Amino acid sequence: MGQTHDEITQNLAERRCWEVARGDDFRLARRLYRKQRVDGVYRLDAGALLDDFFHFLRAIGVMALLEEAHGAAIQRKMVPFVQYVLRYGVKTLFGMQRINALPRLLCSEEALMQWVGFNAPQVREGVCQRGATKRQGERAPGPIGPDTLAKNIVQWHLRTLEMVCNGAMRAVATAGVCGATVTGIADGTDLDTTERDTGCGEVTRKVHIEDTRGQGHAIASTVYGWKVFRLMDAATKIPLAVKVGQIQEHEALWARALVSHARLNLAGAARLAKVVFEKGCVDGTTLWWLDQQGIRFVVPAKTKMAVPAEARAQAAAGTALTVGRRVHTVRHGQGRQAWTKRLETEVGGITGLTTYDP
Protein backbone atom coordinates (compact mmCIF):
# COMPACT_ATOMS: atom_id res chain seq x y z
CA MET A 1 0.00 0.00 0.00
CA GLY A 2 1.39 3.41 -0.99
CA GLN A 3 1.88 6.33 1.35
CA THR A 4 -0.09 9.59 1.15
CA HIS A 5 0.97 13.23 1.49
CA ASP A 6 -0.64 13.41 4.94
CA GLU A 7 1.30 10.37 6.16
CA ILE A 8 4.73 11.63 5.10
CA THR A 9 3.96 15.10 6.51
CA GLN A 10 3.05 13.48 9.83
CA ASN A 11 6.34 11.55 9.72
CA LEU A 12 8.22 14.81 9.26
CA ALA A 13 6.49 16.44 12.21
CA GLU A 14 7.25 13.47 14.46
CA ARG A 15 10.88 13.13 13.40
CA ARG A 16 11.49 16.83 13.91
CA CYS A 17 10.39 16.25 17.54
CA TRP A 18 8.30 19.40 17.57
CA GLU A 19 5.68 20.15 20.18
CA VAL A 20 2.24 19.67 18.67
CA ALA A 21 0.46 22.98 18.05
CA ARG A 22 -3.31 23.19 18.42
CA GLY A 23 -5.39 25.55 16.32
CA ASP A 24 -7.72 27.93 18.19
CA ASP A 25 -9.54 29.95 15.53
CA PHE A 26 -11.72 31.77 18.07
CA ARG A 27 -8.75 32.98 20.09
CA LEU A 28 -6.87 33.96 16.93
CA ALA A 29 -9.82 35.97 15.63
CA ARG A 30 -10.21 37.71 19.00
CA ARG A 31 -6.55 38.72 19.10
CA LEU A 32 -6.69 40.07 15.56
CA TYR A 33 -9.91 41.97 16.29
CA ARG A 34 -8.35 43.58 19.36
CA LYS A 35 -5.19 44.34 17.33
CA GLN A 36 -3.07 42.38 19.75
CA ARG A 37 0.37 41.17 18.81
CA VAL A 38 0.59 37.78 17.04
CA ASP A 39 3.79 35.74 17.48
CA GLY A 40 3.92 34.68 13.86
CA VAL A 41 2.04 33.39 10.83
CA TYR A 42 3.21 30.14 9.27
CA ARG A 43 2.22 28.29 6.13
CA LEU A 44 1.27 24.70 6.85
CA ASP A 45 2.92 23.02 3.88
CA ALA A 46 6.03 20.91 3.38
CA GLY A 47 8.18 23.82 2.20
CA ALA A 48 7.43 25.91 5.25
CA LEU A 49 7.98 22.97 7.58
CA LEU A 50 11.59 22.76 6.42
CA ASP A 51 12.35 26.50 6.33
CA ASP A 52 13.75 26.69 9.85
CA PHE A 53 15.38 23.28 9.54
CA PHE A 54 17.47 24.17 6.48
CA HIS A 55 18.25 27.59 7.95
CA PHE A 56 19.57 25.89 11.10
CA LEU A 57 21.74 23.52 9.04
CA ARG A 58 23.23 26.45 7.14
CA ALA A 59 23.78 28.50 10.29
CA ILE A 60 25.80 25.81 12.06
CA GLY A 61 27.82 24.89 8.96
CA VAL A 62 26.30 21.53 8.00
CA MET A 63 25.20 22.77 4.58
CA ALA A 64 28.78 23.81 3.82
CA LEU A 65 29.90 20.24 4.53
CA LEU A 66 27.23 18.80 2.26
CA GLU A 67 28.08 21.22 -0.55
CA GLU A 68 31.63 19.84 -0.59
CA ALA A 69 30.36 16.29 -1.11
CA HIS A 70 30.90 14.66 -4.48
CA GLY A 71 30.41 11.27 -6.07
CA ALA A 72 33.67 9.40 -6.53
CA ALA A 73 32.73 7.71 -9.83
CA ILE A 74 30.66 10.50 -11.45
CA GLN A 75 32.50 11.88 -14.48
CA ARG A 76 29.84 14.11 -16.03
CA LYS A 77 27.13 15.81 -14.02
CA MET A 78 24.25 18.10 -14.90
CA VAL A 79 23.19 18.43 -11.27
CA PRO A 80 25.50 19.25 -8.32
CA PHE A 81 25.96 16.18 -6.15
CA VAL A 82 24.69 18.02 -3.07
CA GLN A 83 21.23 18.15 -4.65
CA TYR A 84 21.13 14.34 -4.81
CA VAL A 85 22.18 14.23 -1.15
CA LEU A 86 19.55 16.74 -0.05
CA ARG A 87 16.79 15.10 -2.05
CA TYR A 88 17.58 11.68 -0.60
CA GLY A 89 17.83 13.24 2.85
CA VAL A 90 14.38 14.77 2.51
CA LYS A 91 13.04 11.36 1.47
CA THR A 92 14.47 9.87 4.67
CA LEU A 93 13.22 12.76 6.81
CA PHE A 94 9.69 12.30 5.51
CA GLY A 95 9.90 8.55 6.18
CA MET A 96 9.14 7.56 2.60
CA GLN A 97 9.33 3.80 2.20
CA ARG A 98 10.01 3.60 -1.55
CA ILE A 99 12.23 5.73 -3.74
CA ASN A 100 9.84 5.22 -6.68
CA ALA A 101 7.18 7.17 -4.74
CA LEU A 102 9.23 10.39 -4.97
CA PRO A 103 7.55 11.80 -8.11
CA ARG A 104 4.07 11.32 -6.70
CA LEU A 105 4.69 12.50 -3.13
CA LEU A 106 7.47 15.08 -3.17
CA CYS A 107 8.68 16.08 -6.61
CA SER A 108 5.58 18.13 -7.44
CA GLU A 109 6.12 20.36 -4.38
CA GLU A 110 7.87 23.39 -5.91
CA ALA A 111 8.58 25.05 -2.55
CA LEU A 112 10.23 21.91 -1.23
CA MET A 113 12.23 21.28 -4.39
CA GLN A 114 13.55 24.85 -4.28
CA TRP A 115 15.04 24.12 -0.87
CA VAL A 116 16.75 21.09 -2.39
CA GLY A 117 18.20 23.32 -5.12
CA PHE A 118 15.89 23.02 -8.14
CA ASN A 119 14.01 25.96 -9.65
CA ALA A 120 10.38 26.03 -10.76
CA PRO A 121 11.02 25.35 -14.52
CA GLN A 122 13.16 22.33 -13.61
CA VAL A 123 10.39 20.99 -11.37
CA ARG A 124 7.78 21.36 -14.14
CA GLU A 125 9.88 20.38 -17.18
CA GLY A 126 12.81 18.41 -15.80
CA VAL A 127 16.53 19.14 -15.78
CA CYS A 128 16.95 17.92 -19.36
CA GLN A 129 14.80 16.60 -22.19
CA ARG A 130 16.93 13.55 -22.92
CA GLY A 131 14.71 10.73 -24.10
CA ALA A 132 11.64 12.97 -24.34
CA THR A 133 10.92 11.90 -27.95
CA LYS A 134 10.87 8.21 -26.96
CA ARG A 135 8.75 8.68 -23.87
CA GLN A 136 5.33 7.07 -23.87
CA GLY A 137 2.73 8.78 -21.77
CA GLU A 138 3.16 11.80 -19.55
CA ARG A 139 6.45 12.64 -17.90
CA ALA A 140 6.66 11.96 -14.17
CA PRO A 141 6.68 15.20 -12.15
CA GLY A 142 9.91 16.51 -10.72
CA PRO A 143 13.34 17.66 -11.92
CA ILE A 144 14.97 14.19 -12.00
CA GLY A 145 13.59 10.67 -11.86
CA PRO A 146 14.05 8.20 -9.01
CA ASP A 147 16.36 6.02 -11.15
CA THR A 148 18.75 8.95 -11.63
CA LEU A 149 18.76 9.65 -7.91
CA ALA A 150 19.42 6.00 -7.05
CA LYS A 151 22.29 5.66 -9.55
CA ASN A 152 24.06 8.81 -8.34
CA ILE A 153 23.57 8.67 -4.57
CA VAL A 154 25.40 5.32 -4.36
CA GLN A 155 28.50 6.97 -5.85
CA TRP A 156 29.19 8.71 -2.55
CA HIS A 157 32.42 7.23 -1.17
CA LEU A 158 31.93 5.41 2.12
CA ARG A 159 34.74 7.14 4.02
CA THR A 160 33.68 10.56 2.73
CA LEU A 161 30.14 9.87 3.91
CA GLU A 162 31.47 8.87 7.35
CA MET A 163 33.56 12.05 7.50
CA VAL A 164 30.61 14.27 6.60
CA CYS A 165 28.41 12.57 9.21
CA ASN A 166 30.96 13.12 11.97
CA GLY A 167 31.44 16.71 10.84
CA ALA A 168 27.69 17.32 11.03
CA MET A 169 27.55 15.80 14.52
CA ARG A 170 30.42 18.04 15.61
CA ALA A 171 28.57 21.09 14.30
CA VAL A 172 25.35 20.12 16.09
CA ALA A 173 27.22 19.61 19.37
CA THR A 174 28.98 22.96 19.00
CA ALA A 175 25.58 24.60 18.55
CA GLY A 176 24.74 23.58 22.12
CA VAL A 177 22.08 20.98 21.41
CA CYS A 178 23.53 18.48 23.90
CA GLY A 179 23.72 18.98 27.65
CA ALA A 180 26.89 19.62 29.66
CA THR A 181 27.31 15.91 30.36
CA VAL A 182 26.21 13.24 27.91
CA THR A 183 25.30 9.59 28.28
CA GLY A 184 25.98 7.71 25.06
CA ILE A 185 24.23 4.59 23.75
CA ALA A 186 26.31 2.43 21.39
CA ASP A 187 24.49 0.29 18.86
CA GLY A 188 25.53 -1.66 15.79
CA THR A 189 23.27 -2.25 12.79
CA ASP A 190 23.79 -4.48 9.76
CA LEU A 191 23.31 -2.87 6.37
CA ASP A 192 22.67 -5.68 3.87
CA THR A 193 23.74 -5.25 0.24
CA THR A 194 24.51 -7.58 -2.63
CA GLU A 195 27.84 -9.23 -3.32
CA ARG A 196 28.37 -6.77 -6.19
CA ASP A 197 28.89 -3.91 -3.72
CA THR A 198 32.59 -3.04 -3.97
CA GLY A 199 34.47 -3.44 -0.70
CA CYS A 200 31.60 -4.92 1.30
CA GLY A 201 32.13 -7.81 3.68
CA GLU A 202 30.41 -11.16 3.99
CA VAL A 203 29.40 -13.36 6.89
CA THR A 204 27.77 -16.79 7.07
CA ARG A 205 25.17 -17.25 9.79
CA LYS A 206 22.79 -19.97 10.85
CA VAL A 207 19.14 -19.18 10.14
CA HIS A 208 16.34 -21.19 11.76
CA ILE A 209 13.36 -21.91 9.50
CA GLU A 210 10.28 -24.10 9.72
CA ASP A 211 9.15 -26.47 7.02
CA THR A 212 5.54 -27.15 6.01
CA ARG A 213 5.20 -29.69 8.85
CA GLY A 214 6.27 -27.14 11.47
CA GLN A 215 9.66 -28.71 12.12
CA GLY A 216 12.59 -26.38 12.66
CA HIS A 217 15.82 -26.57 10.67
CA ALA A 218 19.07 -24.60 10.82
CA ILE A 219 20.56 -23.62 7.47
CA ALA A 220 23.63 -21.57 6.61
CA SER A 221 22.96 -18.20 4.98
CA THR A 222 25.64 -15.84 3.62
CA VAL A 223 24.95 -12.13 3.99
CA TYR A 224 26.87 -9.33 2.26
CA GLY A 225 27.09 -5.73 3.36
CA TRP A 226 28.35 -3.31 5.98
CA LYS A 227 28.00 -2.71 9.70
CA VAL A 228 27.10 0.77 10.93
CA PHE A 229 28.23 1.34 14.51
CA ARG A 230 26.93 4.56 16.07
CA LEU A 231 26.93 6.31 19.43
CA MET A 232 23.79 8.32 20.30
CA ASP A 233 22.92 10.80 23.01
CA ALA A 234 20.57 8.99 25.40
CA ALA A 235 18.57 12.17 26.12
CA THR A 236 18.05 13.56 22.61
CA LYS A 237 18.73 10.44 20.47
CA ILE A 238 21.03 12.63 18.35
CA PRO A 239 24.01 10.67 16.93
CA LEU A 240 27.37 11.66 18.41
CA ALA A 241 29.70 9.54 16.27
CA VAL A 242 29.53 6.87 13.58
CA LYS A 243 31.90 4.23 12.23
CA VAL A 244 31.33 1.97 9.23
CA GLY A 245 33.01 -1.39 8.75
CA GLN A 246 32.44 -4.66 6.96
CA ILE A 247 29.51 -6.73 8.12
CA GLN A 248 31.62 -9.53 9.60
CA GLU A 249 33.62 -7.23 11.88
CA HIS A 250 32.92 -7.43 15.61
CA GLU A 251 31.54 -4.41 17.48
CA ALA A 252 34.21 -4.69 20.17
CA LEU A 253 36.89 -3.81 17.60
CA TRP A 254 35.25 -0.43 16.96
CA ALA A 255 34.19 0.54 20.49
CA ARG A 256 37.31 2.51 21.41
CA ALA A 257 37.45 4.34 18.06
CA LEU A 258 33.75 5.19 18.31
CA VAL A 259 34.12 6.66 21.81
CA SER A 260 37.20 8.63 20.70
CA HIS A 261 35.28 10.08 17.75
CA ALA A 262 32.38 11.03 20.03
CA ARG A 263 34.69 12.80 22.47
CA LEU A 264 36.31 14.66 19.57
CA ASN A 265 32.91 15.72 18.22
CA LEU A 266 31.82 16.91 21.67
CA ALA A 267 35.10 18.68 22.52
CA GLY A 268 34.49 22.13 23.97
CA ALA A 269 30.72 21.69 24.03
CA ALA A 270 29.94 18.72 26.28
CA ARG A 271 31.58 15.84 28.14
CA LEU A 272 30.92 12.17 27.49
CA ALA A 273 30.40 10.87 31.04
CA LYS A 274 28.88 7.41 30.52
CA VAL A 275 28.45 4.92 27.68
CA VAL A 276 25.88 2.11 27.49
CA PHE A 277 27.01 -0.85 25.38
CA GLU A 278 25.36 -4.05 24.21
CA LYS A 279 26.68 -7.54 24.96
CA GLY A 280 28.81 -7.63 21.83
CA CYS A 281 31.14 -4.98 23.29
CA VAL A 282 32.23 -7.03 26.33
CA ASP A 283 35.99 -6.65 25.94
CA GLY A 284 38.27 -6.36 28.95
CA THR A 285 40.87 -4.15 27.27
CA THR A 286 38.27 -1.66 26.05
CA LEU A 287 36.46 -1.53 29.39
CA TRP A 288 39.74 -0.92 31.22
CA TRP A 289 40.58 1.88 28.77
CA LEU A 290 37.19 3.50 29.41
CA ASP A 291 37.81 3.37 33.16
CA GLN A 292 41.22 5.02 32.72
CA GLN A 293 39.58 7.79 30.67
CA GLY A 294 37.13 8.52 33.48
CA ILE A 295 34.12 7.26 31.51
CA ARG A 296 31.60 5.09 33.30
CA PHE A 297 30.21 2.21 31.26
CA VAL A 298 27.19 -0.08 31.40
CA VAL A 299 27.33 -3.40 29.57
CA PRO A 300 25.20 -6.55 30.07
CA ALA A 301 27.17 -9.60 31.12
CA LYS A 302 26.66 -12.81 29.21
CA THR A 303 24.84 -15.60 31.04
CA LYS A 304 27.74 -18.06 30.99
CA MET A 305 30.24 -15.58 32.43
CA ALA A 306 31.37 -15.68 36.06
CA VAL A 307 30.26 -12.10 36.85
CA PRO A 308 26.47 -12.73 36.81
CA ALA A 309 26.94 -15.91 38.87
CA GLU A 310 28.73 -13.97 41.61
CA ALA A 311 26.20 -11.15 41.45
CA ARG A 312 23.28 -13.54 41.87
CA ALA A 313 25.07 -15.24 44.77
CA GLN A 314 25.57 -11.93 46.57
CA ALA A 315 21.96 -10.93 45.90
CA ALA A 316 20.72 -14.23 47.33
CA ALA A 317 22.87 -13.61 50.42
CA GLY A 318 21.12 -10.28 50.97
CA THR A 319 24.10 -8.02 50.26
CA ALA A 320 22.52 -6.28 47.25
CA LEU A 321 21.40 -2.66 47.49
CA THR A 322 17.82 -2.28 46.22
CA VAL A 323 17.73 0.42 43.56
CA GLY A 324 14.34 -0.15 41.96
CA ARG A 325 11.10 -2.09 42.14
CA ARG A 326 8.37 -2.56 39.54
CA VAL A 327 4.96 -4.16 39.92
CA HIS A 328 3.00 -5.07 36.80
CA THR A 329 0.19 -7.40 35.77
CA VAL A 330 0.62 -9.98 33.00
CA ARG A 331 -2.37 -11.43 31.14
CA HIS A 332 -2.34 -15.08 30.05
CA GLY A 333 -4.75 -16.96 27.80
CA GLN A 334 -7.71 -15.69 25.77
CA GLY A 335 -11.44 -15.27 26.19
CA ARG A 336 -13.09 -16.89 29.18
CA GLN A 337 -9.96 -18.91 29.92
CA ALA A 338 -7.88 -15.77 30.38
CA TRP A 339 -6.26 -15.07 33.74
CA THR A 340 -3.91 -12.47 35.13
CA LYS A 341 -0.81 -12.71 37.27
CA ARG A 342 0.77 -10.01 39.38
CA LEU A 343 4.55 -9.85 39.04
CA GLU A 344 7.00 -7.88 41.12
CA THR A 345 10.51 -7.21 39.79
CA GLU A 346 13.23 -5.90 42.07
CA VAL A 347 16.59 -4.58 40.84
CA GLY A 348 19.59 -4.67 43.15
CA GLY A 349 23.03 -3.13 42.88
CA ILE A 350 26.23 -5.08 43.64
CA THR A 351 29.63 -3.53 44.26
CA GLY A 352 33.07 -5.05 44.46
CA LEU A 353 32.68 -7.74 41.78
CA THR A 354 36.09 -9.16 40.94
CA THR A 355 35.35 -12.27 38.87
CA TYR A 356 35.39 -10.83 35.37
CA ASP A 357 36.66 -13.67 33.18
CA PRO A 358 39.62 -12.05 31.32
N, C-alpha and C positions, 0 to 999 in steps of 0.2 A: 504494500500500500504506500502511495506517495505522500510526501509531506505537503502541507499547505503554508501559505504566507503567514498565517496567524501562529502556526506551530513554531516556525523558525524564529519569528519575532519574540515569542515567549521564551525560547531557548536563549536568545541574546540577552533578554532582561534578566534571566536567572543566572547566566554565566557572568554577567557584569556585577552580580551581587549587589544590585541596587535595592534600596528600600522601596517597597511598593507604594506608589502614590494613588490616592483615592480622589476621584473627581467630585466636587461639590459645586454644582452649577448655581444653586441658590446663593451660596456664600460669595461666589465669584461675582455674580450679578450685583449683589448688594455692595461689595467693595467698589466695583466700577461706578455704580450709581452715586455713591458717596465720594467719589474721586479720591479714594484711598490708594496708597501705594501698592502695586502688585510686584511680587518678587521677580517674576519673569514669565514670558510666554514662549512655549516650546511647541514645535511641530511634532506630532506623534507619528513619524514615519521612520523607515530604516535609516535614511540619510542623517536625520537629526539625532537619532539614537547614538550614532557613532561620531558626531561632531566633537564632543568633549574627549572621547576616547582617543581619536587620532591627534587631537591637539595636545593631549597629555603625552603621547608617545613622542611627538616632535619636540616638546618642551624639555623632556629629560634625555633626549639624544638617541632614542631607540630608532627613530626613522632614519637618522643619519647612518646607523649601522646597516639597516636593511637596504638603503640606497647603494651601499658599497658591495652588496651581494651580486654574484654573477654565476651563471652556469658554466661548469668546467668544460663541457663538450659542445657548447653552442658556438658555432662559427659565424652564422649570419642571424641577425635579429632585427625584427621590425618593431618589437615592443621591448622596452627596458625590463630586465629580469626582475626588478623590484615589483613590477606590476603583477607578474605571475605570483610572487610571494604574497603580496597583499591580498590578491583575489583568493588564493587558496586559504590564507589566514582568515578572511571573512567567512568563507565556507565553514571552516572549523568553528569559528566563534558563533555562528548561527546554528551549529549542530546539525548541518545537513548530512544525511546519510549516504547520498550517492552524488558523485561528481556530475553525472549526466543530468541531474535535476537543476544544475546551475542556470541554463537558459530560461527555464520556466519560473524559477523562484527568485533569482537575484539579478540576472543580466538585464532585465527590462527596467530596473530601478536606476534612472539616470543620476539622481542625487548620490546614490551609493557608489555607482561606478565612477563618478567624478572624484570621490575620495580615493578610490583605488588608482586613479590616474588617467582614465579615459574621458574624452570629451563627448558631448551630446551627439555629434555626427557619427563618431565611431560606435556609439551604443546603438544608433538606429541603423547604420549601414555596414558596420564592421570595419576592422582595421584595413583590410584589403579585399579586393573583389576576385581573388584567385579562385578559379573553379566555379565562378558564378554562372557561366554559360552552360555548364554541365549539370547544374543543380536541378533536381526535380522537386517541385513543391516550393513552399515559402522558406526563406532563410530563417534559421533559429535566431531569436533576439540576442543581442549582446555583441560586444566588440570582437571577441574570440570564442571559438567553440571549446567544449570540454576536452576534446581530444588534444587540441593544441596545448591547453593548460597542463594536461597529464604528461605529455611528452616532454615539456620544458621544465616542469617543477622537479622532476627526478634527476635533472642534470646538476642540481645543487650538490657540491662536494660535501661528503659527510663531515669532515673535520672543519670545514668552513661553517657549516650549519651549527655544529657544536660550539664554535667560537662565537658566533653571533648570538646564540642562546645565552651563553654565559655573560656576554657583554650586555645583553638586555636585562638580565637578572641583576647585574652590578648597577646598572642605571636605575632600576626600580628601587633597589636598596638605598642608593644614595639619595633618592627623592624622599626618603623617610617613611616609606610604607610599612616597614617592619618595626617592631618594638625595640627597646634598648637591648634586651636579651631575647634570644631566639631558641626555640626547641625545634630541632629538625627531625623529619621522618624520612628515612631512606627506604626506597622501594625500587625493585627491578621488574621490568616488563619486557616480555618477548615481543619482537616485531617480526612476524613471519613474512618471508618473501619467497621467490622462486630461486632455483639453483642458478638461474641466469644472471642474478644480481651480482655484479662484480665486487669481489672482496668480502662477501657475506660468509658467515660460518655455517656449520652444519652440526647437528646433534641427533643421535638416535635414542629414542625413548620408548619405554613400554607403555602401550595404550590398552586399557581394558575395554572390551566390547562384549556385547551379548548377541548370541545367535538367535535364530527364530524360535528355538526351544527354551530360551531364557537362560541358557548356560553361559557363564562368563569365560572369556579367553583373553590371554595376554599376547599381543602381537607387537612386533618392533616397527616403529614409524620414524622415518628420518625427516627432520624439519630443518629448513634453511632460513637464515635471516640474521637479525641483529638483536642485541639486548640493550635496552635503554635503562640506565641506572640514574635515578634522580633523587635529590634531597629537597624536601618541601618544608616550608614553615608550617608548624602544627596549628598556629592560630589563624593564619590567613589562607593557607593552602597554596601560597605563591611559591613556585620553584625557586630554589636558592642556587642550585648547581646541577649540571647534567653531564654524564659521561656515556659514550656509546662504544660498545665493543661487539665482538662476534657472539652469536647466540650460545655457543658452547662454553663461554668463559664464565667462571664462578664469580658471584657477587663479592665475595671476600677479597678478591684480587683488586677490586676497584674502590673499596670502602675508604682507604686512607686518601687516595687521590680525590675522591668525591668530597670528603670533609675539607681537604686543603683548598679545593676550588671554592667551596661555600664560604670559608673564612676569608678568602681573597675577595670574593664578591661582596661580602659584608663589611670589609675593612673600612674603618672610619665612620660607619653608620650604625652598626649593631654588633653584638657579640654572640657567637654560637656557644650556648652554655650546655646544651644537652642534645643527644642524638638518640633516636629510637630506631633500632635495626630489626630486621626479621631474622629467622633462624639461620638463613644461609650465610649470614655475616659473622657467625661464631668463629672467631679466629683469635687465638691468644695474643699473637704479636700485635695485631691491630688494636685490640682492646687495651693492651698495656700502653701502646702509643697514645691512645685517647686519654688515658689516665694521666700520663706525663704532660699532656697538653692542657690539663685542667678542664677537660670536657667530660661531663657525666654521660654515661651511656646506659641504655635499657635494651636488652636483647633476650628473647625467650631461650631457655635451655632446652636441649633435646631430651626426650624422655629417657633414653638409654644412658645419659651422662650421669656422673656421680653427683653433680651439684643438686639436681632436684631430689635425689634420694636423701641427701643430708638435710635439705631444707624441710622435706616432709617429716623426717625423723625429729627435727627440732620442734616443728609445729605440733607433732603428736605429743611431745614431752611438755608442751605448754610454755615454751620459751619465745614463741612468736608474738610480735606486737601487732595487735589488731588495727588495721588502717582503713577498713571499709567493710560494710555489710549491705547486702541487697536481698530483698524479699520479693519474690514474684510468683505468679500462678501460671502453671503450665496446663494446657488442655490436651487430653488424650481421647482418641476415638471420635466417632461421628454419630449424629442423630441422638436417639434415645439411649444409646450405649455410651455416650460421651461422659467423661468424668474429669475432674480437675484435681491437681495436686499442688500444694503449696511448698515451694522450695526456698531455702535460705542459704545464700552463698556468703561466706566470710573470707576476706582477704587478709593475710597476715604478712608482716615484714620480718625478715631474718637478717641479722648482721653477722659478720665474722665468718662467712663461708670460705673455706680454704681448700676445697676438694675439686677445684676445676681441673679437668683431665690433663691438659698439656703441662 
